[in-house]
Amino acid sequence: MRLAIVIPTLNEAATVEATLRDLAPLRRRGVSLIVVDGGSADDTVVRAAPFADRVISAPSGRALQMNAGARAPEGLMADVLLFLHADTTLPADADRMVLRALANSDRVWGRFDVVIEGRSPWLRLVGAMMNLRSRLSGVATGDQALFIERSSFVALEGFAPIALMEDIEFCARAKRLSRPLALRARVRTSGRRWERDGVWRTIVLMWQLRWAFYFGADPADLARRYRHPR
């Protein structure tokens, strides 16, 4: 099976080159790397271009960008799509893990466990609780590197074009197809936002936003609260 990794970016010049360099061994094994930029004001696109199979532009918003990446030629030719944040690092054999897990299971999608990196000792606990919650609920976040068979992604009509919580909404629909594969291998993601805004303040904010989403709040309003938590 062929795997394509879709990476949405917005002003990620500081991280995107390192992320793509880490993925170079997977690329040599035939994995396609698709960067979808949402209108960066820095040199994200310039830094990404030498290390990706395709760099395209799309309207800003992770859902719109990830859908655009899935429609890129490399995405259309893939059997499996993996969606990766620009500040997240996959395990070295992530491609083999994903393809093997899907081939040996009747499940069509899944995610990795996550470790949140940063100075605060609380971040490791936050990551552990995210993994436990995801394993119990069958719902994952984008930080956990969601992957899905392309045919199932098409059947679900991709990510809903909403400004926030696109990962939570997508998982709720994907669960109708199968429970997720919960790979115990860990991706590493940056805790920069947690440390910038405060770990506990961010935990409270995320739960407030999630509950508001469950009760029908407008994702655009939630996105504004997410971008400006203070």
C-alpha positions as CSV (number, residue, x, y, z in Angstrom):
1,M,0.0,0.0,0.0
2,R,1.1,3.6,-0.7
3,L,1.2,6.2,2.1
4,A,1.0,9.9,1.7
5,I,1.6,12.3,4.6
6,V,-0.3,15.6,4.5
7,I,1.2,18.5,6.6
8,P,-0.8,21.7,7.0
9,T,1.3,24.8,7.7
10,L,0.9,28.4,8.6
11,N,4.0,30.4,9.6
12,E,6.0,27.3,10.4
13,A,9.3,28.4,9.1
14,A,11.0,27.6,12.4
15,T,9.9,24.0,12.4
16,V,8.9,22.7,8.9
17,E,12.4,22.0,7.6
18,A,13.3,19.9,10.6
19,T,10.0,18.1,10.4
20,L,10.5,17.2,6.7
21,R,14.1,16.2,7.2
22,D,13.0,13.7,9.8
23,L,10.6,12.3,7.3
24,A,13.3,11.9,4.6
25,P,13.9,8.1,5.3
26,L,10.2,7.5,4.8
27,R,10.2,9.4,1.6
28,R,13.1,7.3,0.4
29,R,10.9,4.3,1.1
30,G,8.2,5.7,-1.2
31,V,6.1,7.8,1.2
32,S,4.8,11.0,-0.4
33,L,5.1,14.3,1.5
34,I,2.5,16.9,0.8
35,V,2.8,20.3,2.5
36,V,-0.3,22.5,2.3
37,D,0.3,26.1,3.2
38,G,-2.5,28.3,4.5
39,G,-1.0,31.7,3.5
40,S,2.2,31.9,5.6
41,A,3.7,35.4,6.0
42,D,7.2,33.9,6.6
43,D,9.3,31.6,4.4
44,T,7.6,28.4,5.3
45,V,7.0,27.5,1.6
46,V,10.6,28.2,0.6
47,R,11.9,26.1,3.4
48,A,9.5,23.2,2.7
49,A,9.9,23.0,-1.0
50,P,13.3,21.1,-1.3
51,F,12.1,18.4,1.1
52,A,8.5,17.7,0.0
53,D,7.1,16.0,-3.0
54,R,4.5,18.7,-3.4
55,V,3.9,22.1,-1.8
56,I,0.5,23.6,-2.5
57,S,-1.6,26.6,-1.2
58,A,-5.1,26.4,0.3
59,P,-7.4,28.7,2.3
60,S,-6.2,28.9,5.9
61,G,-7.7,26.4,8.2
62,R,-6.5,22.9,9.0
63,A,-9.6,21.2,7.7
64,L,-9.5,23.0,4.4
65,Q,-5.7,22.5,4.1
66,M,-5.8,18.8,4.9
67,N,-8.7,18.2,2.4
68,A,-6.7,20.0,-0.2
69,G,-3.7,17.8,0.5
70,A,-5.8,14.7,0.1
71,R,-6.9,16.0,-3.3
72,A,-3.3,16.6,-4.5
73,P,-2.0,14.1,-7.1
74,E,0.1,12.3,-4.5
75,G,-2.9,12.1,-2.2
76,L,-5.1,10.7,-4.9
77,M,-2.6,8.0,-5.7
78,A,-2.2,7.0,-2.1
79,D,-4.0,4.1,-0.4
80,V,-3.5,5.6,3.1
81,L,-3.4,9.2,4.2
82,L,-1.7,10.4,7.4
83,F,-2.2,13.9,8.7
84,L,0.7,15.4,10.6
85,H,1.1,18.7,12.4
86,A,4.2,20.7,11.4
87,D,5.5,20.6,14.9
88,T,5.1,16.9,15.4
89,T,7.7,14.1,14.8
90,L,6.8,10.6,13.8
91,P,8.6,7.4,15.0
92,A,11.3,6.3,12.5
93,D,9.2,3.4,11.2
94,A,5.8,5.1,11.3
95,D,5.0,4.2,7.7
96,R,5.7,0.5,8.3
97,M,3.7,0.6,11.5
98,V,0.7,2.2,9.9
99,L,0.6,0.0,6.8
100,R,1.2,-3.2,8.8
101,A,-1.5,-2.3,11.4
102,L,-4.1,-1.6,8.7
103,A,-3.2,-4.7,6.7
104,N,-3.6,-7.0,9.7
105,S,-6.8,-5.5,11.0
106,D,-10.4,-4.9,9.9
107,R,-10.1,-1.3,11.1
108,V,-9.7,1.5,8.6
109,W,-8.2,4.3,10.6
110,G,-6.2,5.1,13.7
111,R,-3.7,7.3,15.5
112,F,-0.5,7.2,17.6
113,D,0.1,7.8,21.2
114,V,1.7,11.2,21.9
115,V,4.4,12.7,24.0
116,I,4.2,16.5,24.6
117,E,7.7,18.0,24.7
118,G,8.7,21.0,26.8
119,R,10.2,22.3,30.0
120,S,7.1,21.7,32.2
121,P,7.0,18.3,33.9
122,W,3.3,18.4,33.7
123,L,3.3,18.0,29.9
124,R,4.2,14.3,30.1
125,L,1.2,13.8,32.3
126,V,-1.0,15.7,29.9
127,G,0.2,13.5,27.1
128,A,-0.5,10.3,29.1
129,M,-4.0,11.5,29.9
130,M,-4.6,12.3,26.2
131,N,-3.6,8.8,25.2
132,L,-5.8,7.2,27.9
133,R,-8.8,9.4,27.0
134,S,-8.4,8.6,23.4
135,R,-8.1,4.8,24.0
136,L,-11.3,4.8,26.1
137,S,-13.3,7.1,23.9
138,G,-12.1,6.3,20.4
139,V,-11.6,10.0,19.7
140,A,-8.2,11.4,18.9
141,T,-6.7,14.8,18.3
142,G,-4.6,16.1,15.4
143,D,-1.5,16.0,17.6
144,Q,-1.8,12.2,17.5
145,A,-1.2,11.9,13.7
146,L,-4.5,10.6,12.4
147,F,-4.3,8.1,9.6
148,I,-7.0,6.5,7.4
149,E,-7.4,4.4,4.3
150,R,-8.1,6.8,1.5
151,S,-11.3,5.0,0.4
152,S,-12.7,5.5,3.8
153,F,-11.6,9.2,3.9
154,V,-13.5,9.7,0.6
155,A,-16.5,7.9,2.0
156,L,-16.5,10.3,4.9
157,E,-16.1,13.2,2.5
158,G,-13.0,14.3,4.4
159,F,-12.8,16.8,7.2
160,A,-15.8,19.0,7.9
161,P,-14.9,22.6,6.8
162,I,-15.0,24.1,10.3
163,A,-12.5,26.4,12.0
164,L,-11.8,24.3,15.0
165,M,-12.5,20.8,16.4
166,E,-12.2,19.3,12.9
167,D,-10.3,16.4,14.3
168,I,-12.9,15.6,17.0
169,E,-15.8,15.9,14.5
170,F,-13.9,13.7,12.1
171,C,-13.3,11.0,14.7
172,A,-17.0,10.9,15.6
173,R,-17.9,10.1,12.0
174,A,-14.9,7.7,11.5
175,K,-16.1,5.6,14.5
176,R,-19.1,4.6,12.4
177,L,-16.7,2.8,10.1
178,S,-14.6,1.2,12.8
179,R,-13.0,1.7,16.1
180,P,-9.6,3.3,15.7
181,L,-6.3,1.6,15.8
182,A,-4.5,3.0,18.9
183,L,-0.8,2.5,18.1
184,R,1.3,2.6,21.3
185,A,4.3,4.0,19.4
186,R,4.6,7.7,20.3
187,V,4.7,10.8,18.2
188,R,6.5,13.8,19.7
189,T,4.8,17.1,19.6
190,S,5.7,20.6,20.7
191,G,4.4,21.9,24.0
192,R,5.1,25.5,22.9
193,R,1.4,26.7,23.2
194,W,1.0,25.0,26.6
195,E,4.0,26.7,28.0
196,R,3.2,30.0,26.4
197,D,-0.3,30.2,27.8
198,G,0.2,28.1,30.9
199,V,-0.3,24.4,31.2
200,W,-3.3,24.4,33.5
201,R,-4.9,27.4,31.8
202,T,-4.6,25.6,28.5
203,I,-6.1,22.4,29.9
204,V,-9.1,24.3,31.2
205,L,-9.5,26.2,27.9
206,M,-9.4,23.1,25.8
207,W,-12.1,21.4,28.0
208,Q,-14.2,24.5,27.8
209,L,-13.9,24.6,24.0
210,R,-14.7,20.9,23.7
211,W,-17.8,21.0,25.8
212,A,-19.0,24.1,24.0
213,F,-18.5,22.3,20.7
214,Y,-20.5,19.3,22.0
215,F,-23.3,21.6,22.9
216,G,-23.5,23.2,19.5
217,A,-21.3,26.3,19.8
218,D,-20.1,27.9,16.5
219,P,-16.6,26.5,15.6
220,A,-15.6,30.0,14.3
221,D,-16.3,31.5,17.7
222,L,-14.4,28.7,19.4
223,A,-11.4,29.3,17.0
224,R,-11.3,32.9,18.1
225,R,-11.3,31.9,21.7
226,Y,-8.5,29.4,21.0
227,R,-6.3,31.9,19.2
228,H,-6.9,34.6,21.9
229,P,-7.3,32.7,25.2
230,R,-6.7,35.7,27.4
